[in-house]
Amino acid sequence: MKSITKQKPFEETKGQLDGLDRVFIIGCGTCTTMTKTGGRDEVLAMKEKLQELGKIVTGWTVIPTACDEMTEVAVKENNEAIGNSGCLLVMSCALGVHKVSSYLDKPVIPGVDTLFIGLEDEPGNFHEVCAQCGQCVLGETAGICPITACHKGLVNGPCGGTNRGKCEVDKEKDCAWTLIYQRLNAQGRLELMRKQQPPKNFQAAPRPRTVKIV
């Protein structure tokens, strides 16, 4: 399985880091290294760009595979540098961003957009956390994807049907926007709930999807 990604425009990353001056950067040694969007070279280039903006980069690491158990190990190994940061900039696919955010209460900002999964050949059950839509908003929704976590795929929420934190479509399922609210509130970033997201651009990653890595 390979997640195909592209780096976000730097202006977008800069905007998501507004007010967050101490940054720890995480890259991935598998997929984003292969696509040259978040490997060692790209992480170091991002480090220089952020320092030129006056940001303090408290540290960086490239996790061998950012979407598996190596993430927890890397977080523990870099505990002090991560603790000294105000946020994490993760240059891995959205699965890696999701994995990092599950271990930490700090803001986790994606540095790349995940376009699609290049190959899936693993038997078993899967829990979808990313649709590889090519227009990632995880930096503004506390690492929870509203496209996949919300039954209605709402990029602005919650809807009027949420009741006591549950979804009206499936009353056994937690409302995605309630979860986003709770996590943003814990991070002190609740003002992002008031931000109006533009209509979803479903042509951000048009089909059939191909990519050629030069």
Residue pairs with C-beta under 8 A, 6 or more apart in sequence:
1 117
1 118
1 119
1 120
1 121
1 122
2 30
2 31
2 34
2 117
2 118
2 119
3 31
3 32
3 67
3 92
3 93
3 94
3 95
3 114
3 116
3 117
3 118
3 132
4 31
4 35
4 114
4 115
4 116
4 117
4 118
4 132
4 209
4 211
5 31
5 32
5 35
5 37
5 38
5 92
5 93
5 112
5 113
5 114
5 115
6 35
6 37
6 112
6 113
6 115
6 134
7 37
7 38
7 42
7 91
7 111
7 112
7 113
8 110
8 111
8 112
8 113
8 136
10 49
13 89
13 109
13 111
14 53
16 109
16 139
16 140
17 23
17 50
17 55
17 87
17 89
17 109
20 86
20 87
20 107
20 109
21 54
21 55
21 56
21 86
22 55
22 56
22 58
22 84
22 85
22 86
22 87
23 50
23 55
23 56
23 57
23 58
23 85
23 86
23 87
23 88
23 89
24 57
24 58
24 59
24 60
24 78
24 81
24 82
24 84
24 85
24 87
24 88
24 89
25 43
25 46
25 47
25 50
25 57
25 59
25 60
25 61
25 88
25 89
25 90
25 91
25 111
26 43
26 60
26 61
26 62
26 63
26 66
26 74
26 88
26 89
26 90
26 91
26 92
26 96
26 100
27 33
27 38
27 39
27 40
27 42
27 43
27 60
27 61
27 62
27 63
27 66
27 91
27 92
28 38
28 39
28 62
28 63
28 65
28 66
28 67
28 91
28 92
28 93
28 96
29 39
29 40
29 62
29 63
29 64
29 65
29 66
30 64
30 65
30 66
31 92
31 93
32 38
32 39
32 42
32 66
32 91
32 92
32 93
32 96
32 112
33 39
33 40
33 62
34 213
35 211
35 213
36 42
36 213
37 91
37 112
38 91
38 92
38 111
38 112
39 62
40 62
42 91
43 60
43 62
43 91
44 60
46 89
46 91
46 111
47 57
47 60
50 57
50 89
51 57
58 81
58 82
58 84
58 85
59 78
59 81
59 82
59 84
59 85
61 74
61 77
61 78
63 70
63 71
63 74
63 92
63 96
64 70
66 90
66 92
66 93
66 95
66 96
66 99
66 100
67 92
67 93
67 95
67 96
67 98
67 99
68 99
71 96
71 99
71 100
71 103
72 103
75 82
75 100
75 103
75 104
82 88
82 104
82 106
85 106
86 106
86 107
87 106
87 107
87 108
87 109
88 100
88 104
88 106
88 107
88 108
88 109
89 109
89 111
90 96
90 97
90 100
90 108
90 109
90 110
90 111
91 111
91 112
92 100
92 112
93 112
93 114
93 130
94 110
94 114
94 129
94 130
94 132
94 136
94 138
94 145
95 114
95 129
95 130
97 108
97 110
97 136
97 138
97 143
98 129
98 130
98 138
98 143
98 145
100 108
100 143
101 108
101 138
101 142
101 143
101 144
102 143
105 186
105 187
106 187
107 139
107 142
107 187
107 189
108 138
108 139
108 142
108 143
109 139
110 136
110 138
110 139
112 136
113 134
113 135
113 136
113 204
114 130
114 132
114 133
114 134
114 136
115 132
115 134
115 205
115 209
115 211
116 132
116 134
116 205
116 209
117 132
128 148
129 145
129 148
129 149
130 145
130 148
131 145
131 147
131 148
132 205
133 147
133 200
133 202
133 204
133 205
134 204
134 205
135 200
135 201
135 204
135 205
137 145
137 146
137 155
137 197
138 144
138 145
140 192
140 195
140 197
141 180
141 184
141 192
142 180
142 183
142 184
142 187
142 189
143 183
144 176
144 179
144 180
144 183
146 153
146 154
146 155
146 157
146 176
146 177
146 180
147 153
147 155
147 200
149 176
149 179
150 157
150 167
150 175
150 176
150 177
151 167
151 169
151 170
151 173
152 159
152 169
153 200
154 176
154 177
155 197
155 199
155 200
156 196
156 197
157 176
157 177
157 180
158 175
158 176
158 177
158 178
158 181
159 168
159 177
161 167
161 168
161 169
162 168
162 175
162 177
162 178
163 171
165 174
165 175
165 178
166 172
166 173
166 174
166 175
167 173
167 174
167 175
167 176
180 193
181 190
181 193
184 190
184 192
184 193
